[in-house]
Amino acid sequence: MAKTQRDQTITIKTADEIAKMRVAGKLAADVLDMIAEHVKPGITTDELDKICHDYIVNVQQAIPAPLNYGTPPFPKSICTSLNNVVCHGIPGDKKLKNGDALNIDITVIKDGYHGDTSKMFHVGEPTIAGKRLSHVTQQCMYLGILQVRPGATFGEIGKVIQKHAHAYNYSVVEEFCGHGIGSRFHEAPQILHYYSKDSDKIIMEAGMIFTIEPMINQGKRHLKILPDQWTAVTKDHKLSAQWEHTVLVTEEGFEILTLRAEEANWRASL
């Protein structure tokens, strides 16, 4: 989400709300699993959108949250951010080609609650640069998740993400951030992926649910928004990557509500 001055009242989810968020999170993860086999050279991002839309609506009996969300209304059911697109790419008639790097961002609504997650896909044979950026960005997300526990500050998330990205001479996008999530798509707090003293003022408590979704650029962090008022691209035209999970603060630490089966050994990737 874009950084804005939103209501900073952070909701603590009830046991019933957490149960619904687990369902929504699993559904969102399942969409990414389902679409993986379709991400190949020659398919358009519009076709990927239609496949995901039909799966969410007809199979999952859920609602694609991005469709008609915001101002102007987002026109599609998923976000497809290709190569130098930072986030909020609108599916269209562009065909994927070998070596493309594509982020697919899924948010579903089930029984009034949201599950939000995204993943990088490589079309055909990945480029060395694209694969490296994607891997480091995924590590940034996991390192951020590892900071989640009662009593921690949100500043710890941004600090570790920024440090890891800079170690590889990458930059962290500052115009967009993670967010609280529940019955609303975007709630307090804002989760910055770079260090800010203000983020150290907010303490995590069990029952909070939010996304961690770092956007990491191969070049400089600066971006511009295209005339469609949604698509954000790197100003220097270099690659950008993003990964996202929805995370619950538990009494002992954290639970990733959108974890996919393929990530069972995710700690080994760090």
Accessible surface in RSA format (square Angstrom, percent):
REM  Atomic radii and reference values for relative SASA: ProtOr
REM  Chains: A
REM  Algorithm: Lee & Richards
REM  Probe-radius: 1.40
REM  Slices: 20
REM RES _ NUM      All-atoms   Total-Side   Main-Chain    Non-polar    All polar
REM                ABS   REL    ABS   REL    ABS   REL    ABS   REL    ABS   REL
RES MET A   1    11.59   6.0   2.86   1.9   8.73  20.8   5.98   5.1   5.61   7.4
RES ALA A   2    47.31  43.5  42.00  64.8   5.31  12.1  42.00  59.1   5.31  14.1
RES LYS A   3    81.87  39.9  59.18  36.3  22.69  54.0  33.19  29.9  48.68  51.9
RES THR A   4    63.07  44.9  51.53  52.2  11.54  27.5  59.73  80.2   3.33   5.0
RES GLN A   5   186.80 104.5 153.05 111.9  33.75  80.4  66.17 140.8 120.63  91.5
RES ARG A   6    96.51  40.5  82.07  41.8  14.44  34.4  23.25  31.8  73.26  44.4
RES ASP A   7    91.61  64.2  69.76  69.4  21.84  51.7  40.87  96.2  50.74  50.6
RES GLN A   8    88.51  49.5  68.33  49.9  20.18  48.0  59.02 125.6  29.49  22.4
RES THR A   9    91.48  65.1  82.33  83.5   9.15  21.8  62.49  83.9  28.99  43.8
RES ILE A  10    37.00  21.1  18.18  13.5  18.82  45.4  18.18  13.1  18.82  51.1
RES THR A  11    53.01  37.7  46.59  47.2   6.42  15.3  50.94  68.4   2.07   3.1
RES ILE A  12    81.67  46.5  60.59  45.1  21.07  50.8  60.59  43.6  21.07  57.2
RES LYS A  13    13.86   6.8   5.79   3.6   8.07  19.2   3.84   3.5  10.02  10.7
RES THR A  14    78.54  55.9  70.71  71.7   7.83  18.7  74.98 100.7   3.56   5.4
RES ALA A  15    85.97  79.0  69.02 106.5  16.95  38.6  73.04 102.9  12.93  34.3
RES ASP A  16    87.96  61.6  80.21  79.8   7.76  18.3  35.64  83.9  52.32  52.2
RES GLU A  17    41.51  23.8  41.51  31.4   0.00   0.0   8.92  17.3  32.59  26.6
RES ILE A  18    25.03  14.2  25.03  18.6   0.00   0.0  25.03  18.0   0.00   0.0
RES ALA A  19    47.86  44.0  44.48  68.6   3.38   7.7  46.08  64.9   1.78   4.7
RES LYS A  20    71.79  35.0  69.28  42.5   2.51   6.0  31.50  28.4  40.29  42.9
RES MET A  21     0.74   0.4   0.20   0.1   0.54   1.3   0.20   0.2   0.54   0.7
RES ARG A  22   105.03  44.1 100.73  51.3   4.29  10.2  41.95  57.3  63.08  38.2
RES VAL A  23    75.85  49.9  71.23  64.5   4.62  11.1  75.61  65.7   0.24   0.7
RES ALA A  24     0.00   0.0   0.00   0.0   0.00   0.0   0.00   0.0   0.00   0.0
RES GLY A  25     0.32   0.4   0.00   N/A   0.32   0.4   0.32   0.9   0.00   0.0
RES LYS A  26   128.73  62.8 126.85  77.8   1.88   4.5 100.83  90.8  27.90  29.7
RES LEU A  27    28.19  15.7  28.19  20.2   0.00   0.0  28.19  19.8   0.00   0.0
RES ALA A  28     0.00   0.0   0.00   0.0   0.00   0.0   0.00   0.0   0.00   0.0
RES ALA A  29     2.54   2.3   2.54   3.9   0.00   0.0   2.54   3.6   0.00   0.0
RES ASP A  30    35.36  24.8  33.62  33.5   1.74   4.1   7.49  17.6  27.87  27.8
RES VAL A  31     0.00   0.0   0.00   0.0   0.00   0.0   0.00   0.0   0.00   0.0
RES LEU A  32     0.00   0.0   0.00   0.0   0.00   0.0   0.00   0.0   0.00   0.0
RES ASP A  33    66.08  46.3  48.79  48.6  17.29  40.9  27.17  63.9  38.91  38.8
RES MET A  34    36.83  19.1  25.06  16.6  11.77  28.0  32.03  27.2   4.80   6.4
RES ILE A  35     0.00   0.0   0.00   0.0   0.00   0.0   0.00   0.0   0.00   0.0
RES ALA A  36    39.77  36.6  29.39  45.4  10.38  23.6  29.52  41.6  10.25  27.2
RES GLU A  37   135.20  77.6 109.86  83.1  25.35  60.3  44.44  86.0  90.76  74.1
RES HIS A  38    52.63  28.8  52.60  36.6   0.03   0.1  32.78  33.8  19.85  23.1
RES VAL A  39    15.16  10.0   1.80   1.6  13.36  32.2   1.80   1.6  13.36  36.2
RES LYS A  40   115.90  56.5 115.54  70.9   0.36   0.9  63.16  56.8  52.75  56.2
RES PRO A  41    69.92  51.0  50.28  45.8  19.65  71.4  50.44  41.6  19.48 121.1
RES GLY A  42    40.88  50.4   0.00   N/A  40.88  50.4  28.78  79.0  12.10  27.1
RES ILE A  43    23.02  13.1  18.39  13.7   4.63  11.2  21.67  15.6   1.35   3.7
RES THR A  44    16.65  11.8  16.65  16.9   0.00   0.0  14.53  19.5   2.12   3.2
RES THR A  45     8.46   6.0   8.46   8.6   0.00   0.0   4.29   5.8   4.17   6.3
RES ASP A  46    49.48  34.7  47.17  47.0   2.30   5.4   8.64  20.3  40.83  40.7
RES GLU A  47    87.18  50.1  83.81  63.4   3.37   8.0  34.88  67.5  52.30  42.7
RES LEU A  48     0.00   0.0   0.00   0.0   0.00   0.0   0.00   0.0   0.00   0.0
RES ASP A  49    12.13   8.5  12.13  12.1   0.00   0.0   0.00   0.0  12.13  12.1
RES LYS A  50   131.14  64.0 128.91  79.1   2.23   5.3  99.76  89.8  31.38  33.4
RES ILE A  51    49.81  28.3  44.76  33.3   5.04  12.2  48.37  34.8   1.44   3.9
RES CYS A  52     0.00   0.0   0.00   0.0   0.00   0.0   0.00   0.0   0.00   0.0
RES HIS A  53    53.11  29.0  53.11  36.9   0.00   0.0  29.04  29.9  24.08  28.0
RES ASP A  54    48.05  33.7  47.07  46.9   0.98   2.3  18.82  44.3  29.22  29.1
RES TYR A  55    53.48  25.0  50.66  28.8   2.83   7.4  25.70  19.3  27.78  34.2
RES ILE A  56     0.30   0.2   0.30   0.2   0.00   0.0   0.30   0.2   0.00   0.0
RES VAL A  57    53.90  35.5  48.69  44.1   5.21  12.6  48.69  42.3   5.21  14.1
RES ASN A  58    94.64  65.3  77.73  75.1  16.91  40.7  25.47  61.3  69.17  66.9
RES VAL A  59    98.16  64.6  73.54  66.6  24.62  59.3  77.86  67.7  20.29  55.0
RES GLN A  60    14.34   8.0   4.52   3.3   9.82  23.4   9.31  19.8   5.03   3.8
RES GLN A  61   125.62  70.2 104.01  76.0  21.61  51.5  45.51  96.9  80.11  60.8
RES ALA A  62     7.93   7.3   0.00   0.0   7.93  18.0   2.12   3.0   5.81  15.4
RES ILE A  63   102.82  58.5 102.66  76.5   0.16   0.4 102.82  74.0   0.00   0.0
RES PRO A  64     7.00   5.1   5.39   4.9   1.62   5.9   5.39   4.4   1.62  10.0
RES ALA A  65     8.51   7.8   0.49   0.7   8.03  18.3   1.46   2.1   7.05  18.7
RES PRO A  66     9.82   7.2   8.65   7.9   1.17   4.3   9.82   8.1   0.00   0.0
RES LEU A  67    64.43  35.9  49.79  35.6  14.64  36.8  49.79  35.0  14.64  39.4
RES ASN A  68   103.72  71.5  84.69  81.8  19.04  45.8  23.50  56.6  80.22  77.5
RES TYR A  69    73.28  34.2  67.21  38.2   6.07  15.8  60.76  45.7  12.52  15.4
RES GLY A  70    36.40  44.9   0.00   N/A  36.40  44.9  19.53  53.6  16.87  37.8
RES THR A  71   135.49  96.4 105.25 106.7  30.24  72.1  73.51  98.7  61.97  93.7
RES PRO A  72    40.08  29.2  38.54  35.1   1.53   5.6  40.08  33.1   0.00   0.0
RES PRO A  73    80.00  58.3  70.15  63.9   9.85  35.8  70.15  57.9   9.85  61.2
RES PHE A  74     3.51   1.8   3.51   2.2   0.00   0.0   3.51   2.1   0.00   0.0
RES PRO A  75    66.89  48.8  47.34  43.2  19.55  71.1  52.92  43.7  13.97  86.8
RES LYS A  76    51.74  25.2  50.86  31.2   0.88   2.1  17.84  16.1  33.89  36.1
RES SER A  77     2.25   1.9   1.79   2.4   0.47   1.1   0.00   0.0   2.25   3.2
RES ILE A  78     0.21   0.1   0.21   0.2   0.00   0.0   0.21   0.2   0.00   0.0
RES CYS A  79    11.43   8.6  11.39  12.7   0.04   0.1   1.04   2.6  10.39  11.2
RES THR A  80     7.06   5.0   0.87   0.9   6.19  14.8   0.00   0.0   7.06  10.7
RES SER A  81     4.68   4.0   2.39   3.2   2.29   5.3   0.54   1.1   4.14   5.8
RES LEU A  82    16.70   9.3  14.48  10.4   2.22   5.6  14.48  10.2   2.22   6.0
RES ASN A  83    33.36  23.0  32.23  31.1   1.13   2.7  13.85  33.3  19.50  18.9
RES ASN A  84    37.50  25.9  37.50  36.2   0.00   0.0   5.22  12.6  32.28  31.2
RES VAL A  85    22.48  14.8  19.61  17.8   2.87   6.9  19.61  17.0   2.87   7.8
RES VAL A  86     2.02   1.3   0.00   0.0   2.02   4.9   0.00   0.0   2.02   5.5
RES CYS A  87     6.09   4.6   5.41   6.0   0.68   1.6   5.79  14.7   0.31   0.3
RES HIS A  88    36.43  19.9  34.79  24.2   1.65   4.2  14.58  15.0  21.85  25.4
RES GLY A  89     3.56   4.4   0.00   N/A   3.56   4.4   3.56   9.8   0.00   0.0
RES ILE A  90    47.75  27.2  26.76  19.9  20.99  50.6  26.76  19.3  20.99  57.0
RES PRO A  91     4.55   3.3   0.00   0.0   4.55  16.5   0.00   0.0   4.55  28.3
RES GLY A  92    26.32  32.5   0.00   N/A  26.32  32.5  25.59  70.2   0.73   1.6
RES ASP A  93   128.78  90.2 112.65 112.1  16.13  38.1  39.82  93.7  88.96  88.7
RES LYS A  94   118.80  58.0 111.76  68.6   7.03  16.7  70.13  63.1  48.66  51.8
RES LYS A  95   138.91  67.8 125.68  77.1  13.23  31.5  68.08  61.3  70.83  75.4
RES LEU A  96     3.25   1.8   0.00   0.0   3.25   8.2   0.00   0.0   3.25   8.7
RES LYS A  97   116.91  57.0 115.21  70.7   1.70   4.0  99.98  90.0  16.93  18.0
RES ASN A  98    93.01  64.1  74.07  71.6  18.94  45.6  28.01  67.4  65.00  62.8
RES GLY A  99    16.25  20.0   0.00   N/A  16.25  20.0   7.89  21.6   8.36  18.7
RES ASP A 100     3.71   2.6   2.91   2.9   0.80   1.9   0.71   1.7   3.00   3.0
RES ALA A 101     5.40   5.0   5.39   8.3   0.01   0.0   5.39   7.6   0.01   0.0
RES LEU A 102     0.00   0.0   0.00   0.0   0.00   0.0   0.00   0.0   0.00   0.0
RES ASN A 103     4.20   2.9   4.20   4.1   0.00   0.0   3.02   7.3   1.18   1.1
RES ILE A 104     0.00   0.0   0.00   0.0   0.00   0.0   0.00   0.0   0.00   0.0
RES ASP A 105    21.75  15.2  20.93  20.8   0.81   1.9   4.04   9.5  17.70  17.7
RES ILE A 106     0.28   0.2   0.21   0.2   0.08   0.2   0.28   0.2   0.00   0.0
RES THR A 107     2.84   2.0   2.64   2.7   0.21   0.5   0.00   0.0   2.84   4.3
RES VAL A 108     0.00   0.0   0.00   0.0   0.00   0.0   0.00   0.0   0.00   0.0
RES ILE A 109    34.92  19.9  33.63  25.1   1.29   3.1  33.63  24.2   1.29   3.5
RES LYS A 110    46.05  22.5  44.32  27.2   1.73   4.1  26.00  23.4  20.04  21.3
RES ASP A 111   102.76  72.0  73.07  72.7  29.68  70.2  25.15  59.2  77.61  77.4
RES GLY A 112    40.61  50.1   0.00   N/A  40.61  50.1  30.63  84.1   9.98  22.3
RES TYR A 113    28.65  13.4  28.65  16.3   0.00   0.0   9.09   6.8  19.56  24.1
RES HIS A 114    11.60   6.3  11.54   8.0   0.06   0.2   6.73   6.9   4.87   5.7
RES GLY A 115     0.59   0.7   0.00   N/A   0.59   0.7   0.59   1.6   0.00   0.0
RES ASP A 116     4.36   3.1   4.36   4.3   0.00   0.0   0.00   0.0   4.36   4.3
RES THR A 117     0.00   0.0   0.00   0.0   0.00   0.0   0.00   0.0   0.00   0.0
RES SER A 118     0.74   0.6   0.00   0.0   0.74   1.7   0.00   0.0   0.74   1.0
RES LYS A 119    25.18  12.3  25.18  15.5   0.00   0.0  12.97  11.7  12.21  13.0
RES MET A 120     8.59   4.4   2.86   1.9   5.73  13.6   2.77   2.4   5.82   7.7
RES PHE A 121    14.20   7.1  10.89   6.7   3.31   8.6  14.20   8.6   0.00   0.0
RES HIS A 122    54.05  29.5  32.44  22.5  21.62  55.3  28.78  29.7  25.27  29.4
RES VAL A 123     0.00   0.0   0.00   0.0   0.00   0.0   0.00   0.0   0.00   0.0
RES GLY A 124    44.59  55.0   0.00   N/A  44.59  55.0  24.62  67.6  19.97  44.7
RES GLU A 125   126.92  72.9 120.70  91.3   6.22  14.8  48.48  93.8  78.44  64.0
RES PRO A 126    34.89  25.4  22.41  20.4  12.49  45.4  22.41  18.5  12.48  77.6
RES THR A 127    65.81  46.8  58.22  59.0   7.59  18.1  61.99  83.3   3.82   5.8
RES ILE A 128   156.88  89.3 148.34 110.5   8.54  20.6 151.98 109.4   4.90  13.3
RES ALA A 129    41.30  38.0  32.29  49.8   9.00  20.5  38.05  53.6   3.24   8.6
RES GLY A 130     3.43   4.2   0.00   N/A   3.43   4.2   1.80   5.0   1.63   3.6
RES LYS A 131   126.13  61.5 125.41  76.9   0.72   1.7  70.82  63.7  55.31  58.9
RES ARG A 132   112.76  47.3 105.80  53.9   6.97  16.6  46.24  63.2  66.52  40.3
RES LEU A 133     2.50   1.4   2.50   1.8   0.00   0.0   2.50   1.8   0.00   0.0
RES SER A 134     5.09   4.3   5.09   6.8   0.00   0.0   1.18   2.5   3.91   5.5
RES HIS A 135    82.59  45.1  78.89  54.8   3.70   9.5  54.69  56.4  27.90  32.5
RES VAL A 136     2.54   1.7   2.54   2.3   0.00   0.0   2.54   2.2   0.00   0.0
RES THR A 137     0.00   0.0   0.00   0.0   0.00   0.0   0.00   0.0   0.00   0.0
RES GLN A 138    31.26  17.5  31.26  22.8   0.00   0.0   0.91   1.9  30.35  23.0
RES GLN A 139    17.39   9.7  17.39  12.7   0.00   0.0   0.86   1.8  16.52  12.5
RES CYS A 140     0.00   0.0   0.00   0.0   0.00   0.0   0.00   0.0   0.00   0.0
RES MET A 141     0.73   0.4   0.73   0.5   0.00   0.0   0.73   0.6   0.00   0.0
RES TYR A 142     3.16   1.5   3.16   1.8   0.00   0.0   1.28   1.0   1.88   2.3
RES LEU A 143    34.75  19.4  34.75  24.9   0.00   0.0  34.75  24.4   0.00   0.0
RES GLY A 144     0.00   0.0   0.00   N/A   0.00   0.0   0.00   0.0   0.00   0.0
RES ILE A 145     0.00   0.0   0.00   0.0   0.00   0.0   0.00   0.0   0.00   0.0
RES LEU A 146    58.75  32.7  39.51  28.3  19.24  48.4  39.51  27.7  19.24  51.8
RES GLN A 147    38.15  21.3  38.13  27.9   0.03   0.1   0.03   0.1  38.13  28.9
RES VAL A 148     2.05   1.4   0.00   0.0   2.05   4.9   0.00   0.0   2.05   5.6
RES ARG A 149    97.20  40.8  97.20  49.5   0.00   0.0  41.18  56.3  56.02  34.0
RES PRO A 150    51.41  37.5  33.47  30.5  17.94  65.2  33.51  27.7  17.90 111.3
RES GLY A 151    52.91  65.2   0.00   N/A  52.91  65.2  29.57  81.1  23.34  52.3
RES ALA A 152     2.62   2.4   0.00   0.0   2.62   6.0   2.23   3.1   0.38   1.0
RES THR A 153    23.03  16.4  23.03  23.3   0.00   0.0  22.15  29.8   0.87   1.3
RES PHE A 154     2.24   1.1   1.00   0.6   1.25   3.2   1.00   0.6   1.25   3.6
RES GLY A 155     0.78   1.0   0.00   N/A   0.78   1.0   0.78   2.1   0.00   0.0
RES GLU A 156    46.47  26.7  43.90  33.2   2.57   6.1  22.93  44.4  23.53  19.2
RES ILE A 157     0.00   0.0   0.00   0.0   0.00   0.0   0.00   0.0   0.00   0.0
RES GLY A 158     0.36   0.4   0.00   N/A   0.36   0.4   0.36   1.0   0.00   0.0
RES LYS A 159   108.81  53.1 107.25  65.8   1.56   3.7  59.93  53.9  48.89  52.1
RES VAL A 160    33.25  21.9  30.78  27.9   2.47   5.9  33.04  28.7   0.21   0.6
RES ILE A 161     0.00   0.0   0.00   0.0   0.00   0.0   0.00   0.0   0.00   0.0
RES GLN A 162    44.75  25.0  44.75  32.7   0.00   0.0   5.67  12.1  39.08  29.6
RES LYS A 163   157.59  76.9 147.70  90.6   9.89  23.5  97.41  87.7  60.18  64.1
RES HIS A 164    35.70  19.5  32.50  22.6   3.20   8.2  22.57  23.3  13.13  15.3
RES ALA A 165     0.00   0.0   0.00   0.0   0.00   0.0   0.00   0.0   0.00   0.0
RES HIS A 166    93.19  50.9  81.01  56.3  12.18  31.2  50.61  52.2  42.58  49.5
RES ALA A 167    77.58  71.3  36.23  55.9  41.35  94.1  49.44  69.6  28.14  74.5
RES TYR A 168    75.57  35.3  70.08  39.9   5.49  14.3  36.16  27.2  39.41  48.6
RES ASN A 169   135.51  93.5 111.55 107.8  23.97  57.7  32.67  78.6 102.85  99.4
RES TYR A 170    14.48   6.8   9.14   5.2   5.34  13.9   6.95   5.2   7.52   9.3
RES SER A 171    18.48  15.6  18.30  24.4   0.18   0.4  18.48  39.3   0.00   0.0
RES VAL A 172     4.52   3.0   1.80   1.6   2.71   6.5   1.80   1.6   2.71   7.4
RES VAL A 173     0.50   0.3   0.00   0.0   0.50   1.2   0.00   0.0   0.50   1.3
RES GLU A 174    45.55  26.1  45.31  34.3   0.23   0.6   3.85   7.4  41.70  34.0
RES GLU A 175    63.51  36.5  57.62  43.6   5.88  14.0  40.70  78.7  22.81  18.6
RES PHE A 176    12.43   6.2  11.15   6.9   1.28   3.3  11.15   6.8   1.28   3.7
RES CYS A 177     0.00   0.0   0.00   0.0   0.00   0.0   0.00   0.0   0.00   0.0
RES GLY A 178     0.00   0.0   0.00   N/A   0.00   0.0   0.00   0.0   0.00   0.0
RES HIS A 179     1.73   0.9   1.73   1.2   0.00   0.0   0.00   0.0   1.73   2.0
RES GLY A 180     0.35   0.4   0.00   N/A   0.35   0.4   0.35   1.0   0.00   0.0
RES ILE A 181     0.00   0.0   0.00   0.0   0.00   0.0   0.00   0.0   0.00   0.0
RES GLY A 182     0.00   0.0   0.00   N/A   0.00   0.0   0.00   0.0   0.00   0.0
RES SER A 183    62.67  53.0  46.59  62.2  16.07  37.0  21.82  46.5  40.84  57.2
RES ARG A 184   118.14  49.6 114.63  58.4   3.52   8.4  62.01  84.7  56.13  34.0
RES PHE A 185    25.21  12.6  21.06  13.0   4.14  10.8  21.06  12.8   4.14  11.9
RES HIS A 186    23.93  13.1  16.81  11.7   7.12  18.2  10.72  11.0  13.21  15.4
RES GLU A 187     6.79   3.9   4.33   3.3   2.46   5.9   2.15   4.2   4.65   3.8
RES ALA A 188     3.92   3.6   0.05   0.1   3.87   8.8   0.53   0.7   3.39   9.0
RES PRO A 189     0.90   0.7   0.90   0.8   0.00   0.0   0.90   0.7   0.00   0.0
RES GLN A 190    31.37  17.5  25.38  18.5   5.99  14.3   8.10  17.2  23.28  17.7
RES ILE A 191     0.05   0.0   0.05   0.0   0.00   0.0   0.05   0.0   0.00   0.0
RES LEU A 192    22.03  12.3  20.47  14.6   1.56   3.9  20.86  14.6   1.18   3.2
RES HIS A 193     0.90   0.5   0.37   0.3   0.53   1.3   0.00   0.0   0.90   1.0
RES TYR A 194    27.98  13.1  27.43  15.6   0.55   1.4  18.40  13.8   9.58  11.8
RES TYR A 195    73.06  34.1  57.55  32.7  15.51  40.4  42.89  32.2  30.18  37.2
RES SER A 196    24.15  20.4  18.33  24.5   5.82  13.4  11.41  24.3  12.74  17.8
RES LYS A 197   161.48  78.8 154.19  94.6   7.30  17.4  96.78  87.1  64.70  68.9
RES ASP A 198    89.60  62.8  85.89  85.5   3.71   8.8  26.64  62.7  62.97  62.8
RES SER A 199     8.54   7.2   6.44   8.6   2.10   4.8   3.71   7.9   4.82   6.8
RES ASP A 200    47.77  33.5  37.24  37.1  10.53  24.9  20.11  47.3  27.65  27.6
RES LYS A 201   154.70  75.5 123.21  75.6  31.49  75.0  86.17  77.6  68.53  73.0
RES ILE A 202    47.97  27.3  45.41  33.8   2.56   6.2  47.97  34.5   0.00   0.0
RES ILE A 203    80.73  45.9  74.18  55.3   6.56  15.8  74.18  53.4   6.56  17.8
RES MET A 204     0.90   0.5   0.00   0.0   0.90   2.2   0.00   0.0   0.90   1.2
RES GLU A 205    94.01  54.0  91.87  69.5   2.14   5.1  26.56  51.4  67.46  55.1
RES ALA A 206    28.04  25.8  15.81  24.4  12.23  27.8  16.07  22.6  11.97  31.7
RES GLY A 207     6.62   8.2   0.00   N/A   6.62   8.2   4.81  13.2   1.81   4.1
RES MET A 208     6.20   3.2   6.13   4.1   0.07   0.2   6.20   5.3   0.00   0.0
RES ILE A 209     3.59   2.0   0.00   0.0   3.59   8.7   0.00   0.0   3.59   9.7
RES PHE A 210     0.12   0.1   0.12   0.1   0.00   0.0   0.12   0.1   0.00   0.0
RES THR A 211     0.00   0.0   0.00   0.0   0.00   0.0   0.00   0.0   0.00   0.0
RES ILE A 212     0.00   0.0   0.00   0.0   0.00   0.0   0.00   0.0   0.00   0.0
RES GLU A 213     7.73   4.4   7.73   5.8   0.00   0.0   0.00   0.0   7.73   6.3
RES PRO A 214     0.00   0.0   0.00   0.0   0.00   0.0   0.00   0.0   0.00   0.0
RES MET A 215     2.01   1.0   1.72   1.1   0.29   0.7   1.36   1.2   0.65   0.9
RES ILE A 216     0.00   0.0   0.00   0.0   0.00   0.0   0.00   0.0   0.00   0.0
RES ASN A 217     0.17   0.1   0.17   0.2   0.00   0.0   0.17   0.4   0.00   0.0
RES GLN A 218    60.09  33.6  49.53  36.2  10.56  25.1  10.82  23.0  49.27  37.4
RES GLY A 219    15.07  18.6   0.00   N/A  15.07  18.6  10.76  29.5   4.31   9.7
RES LYS A 220   146.08  71.3 142.41  87.4   3.67   8.7  87.89  79.1  58.19  62.0
RES ARG A 221    71.29  29.9  70.01  35.7   1.28   3.1  15.72  21.5  55.57  33.7
RES HIS A 222    83.60  45.7  82.73  57.5   0.87   2.2  44.66  46.0  38.94  45.3
RES LEU A 223    20.14  11.2   7.67   5.5  12.47  31.4   7.67   5.4  12.47  33.6
RES LYS A 224    93.35  45.5  88.28  54.2   5.06  12.1  43.98  39.6  49.37  52.6
RES ILE A 225    83.01  47.2  56.98  42.4  26.03  62.7  56.98  41.0  26.03  70.6
RES LEU A 226    60.66  33.8  57.84  41.4   2.82   7.1  58.23  40.9   2.43   6.5
RES PRO A 227   128.15  93.4 100.56  91.7  27.60 100.3 112.85  93.2  15.30  95.1
RES ASP A 228    58.17  40.7  37.73  37.6  20.44  48.3  37.33  87.9  20.84  20.8
RES GLN A 229   121.56  68.0 101.99  74.5  19.57  46.6  26.87  57.2  94.69  71.8
RES TRP A 230    40.53  16.3  37.31  18.1   3.22   7.6  38.94  20.8   1.59   2.6
RES THR A 231    10.73   7.6  10.73  10.9   0.00   0.0   7.43  10.0   3.30   5.0
RES ALA A 232     0.00   0.0   0.00   0.0   0.00   0.0   0.00   0.0   0.00   0.0
RES VAL A 233    10.19   6.7  10.19   9.2   0.00   0.0  10.19   8.9   0.00   0.0
RES THR A 234     0.09   0.1   0.09   0.1   0.00   0.0   0.09   0.1   0.00   0.0
RES LYS A 235   121.64  59.3 105.56  64.8  16.08  38.3  50.59  45.5  71.06  75.7
RES ASP A 236    52.42  36.7  30.33  30.2  22.09  52.2  35.90  84.5  16.52  16.5
RES HIS A 237   129.60  70.8 109.50  76.1  20.09  51.4  74.85  77.1  54.75  63.7
RES LYS A 238   104.44  51.0 100.11  61.4   4.33  10.3  50.75  45.7  53.70  57.2
RES LEU A 239    33.88  18.9  33.78  24.2   0.10   0.2  33.78  23.7   0.10   0.3
RES SER A 240     4.75   4.0   0.09   0.1   4.66  10.7   0.18   0.4   4.57   6.4
RES ALA A 241     3.91   3.6   1.45   2.2   2.46   5.6   3.91   5.5   0.00   0.0
RES GLN A 242     4.15   2.3   3.93   2.9   0.22   0.5   0.34   0.7   3.81   2.9
RES TRP A 243    17.28   6.9  17.28   8.4   0.00   0.0  17.28   9.2   0.00   0.0
RES GLU A 244     0.85   0.5   0.61   0.5   0.25   0.6   0.00   0.0   0.85   0.7
RES HIS A 245     0.51   0.3   0.51   0.4   0.00   0.0   0.14   0.1   0.37   0.4
RES THR A 246     0.65   0.5   0.65   0.7   0.00   0.0   0.65   0.9   0.00   0.0
RES VAL A 247     0.00   0.0   0.00   0.0   0.00   0.0   0.00   0.0   0.00   0.0
RES LEU A 248     3.92   2.2   3.92   2.8   0.00   0.0   3.92   2.8   0.00   0.0
RES VAL A 249     0.84   0.6   0.00   0.0   0.84   2.0   0.00   0.0   0.84   2.3
RES THR A 250    28.39  20.2  23.45  23.8   4.94  11.8  25.56  34.3   2.83   4.3
RES GLU A 251   137.27  78.8 115.09  87.1  22.18  52.8  50.26  97.2  87.01  71.0
RES GLU A 252   157.41  90.4 120.85  91.4  36.55  87.0  73.27 141.7  84.14  68.7
RES GLY A 253    10.54  13.0   0.00   N/A  10.54  13.0  10.46  28.7   0.08   0.2
RES PHE A 254    46.95  23.5  23.84  14.8  23.11  60.1  23.84  14.5  23.11  66.1
RES GLU A 255    54.02  31.0  49.76  37.6   4.26  10.1  29.37  56.8  24.65  20.1
RES ILE A 256    18.47  10.5   3.74   2.8  14.73  35.5   3.74   2.7  14.73  40.0
RES LEU A 257    11.22   6.2   0.20   0.1  11.02  27.7   3.22   2.3   8.00  21.5
RES THR A 258     0.09   0.1   0.00   0.0   0.09   0.2   0.09   0.1   0.00   0.0
RES LEU A 259    69.07  38.5  47.22  33.8  21.85  54.9  47.22  33.2  21.85  58.8
RES ARG A 260     6.80   2.9   1.92   1.0   4.88  11.6   3.77   5.1   3.04   1.8
RES ALA A 261    92.88  85.4  66.30 102.3  26.58  60.5  78.78 110.9  14.10  37.4
RES GLU A 262   108.33  62.2  64.23  48.6  44.10 105.0  45.91  88.8  62.42  51.0
RES GLU A 263     7.57   4.3   4.08   3.1   3.49   8.3   7.52  14.6   0.05   0.0
RES ALA A 264    77.57  71.3  47.57  73.4  30.01  68.3  52.89  74.5  24.68  65.4
RES ASN A 265   120.97  83.4 106.80 103.2  14.17  34.1  28.61  68.9  92.36  89.3
RES TRP A 266    21.86   8.8  15.01   7.3   6.86  16.1   9.09   4.8  12.77  20.7
RES ARG A 267   141.53  59.4 130.61  66.6  10.92  26.0  57.39  78.4  84.14  51.0
RES ALA A 268    89.45  82.2  49.78  76.8  39.67  90.2  62.76  88.4  26.68  70.7
RES SER A 269    40.64  34.3  23.63  31.5  17.01  39.2  34.25  72.9   6.39   9.0
RES LEU A 270    78.06  43.5  21.47  15.4  56.58 142.2  45.78  32.1  32.28  86.9
END  Absolute sums over single chains surface
CHAIN  1 A    11486.1       9477.7       2008.4       6482.0       5004.1
END  Absolute sums over all chains
TOTAL         11486.1       9477.7       2008.4       6482.0       5004.1
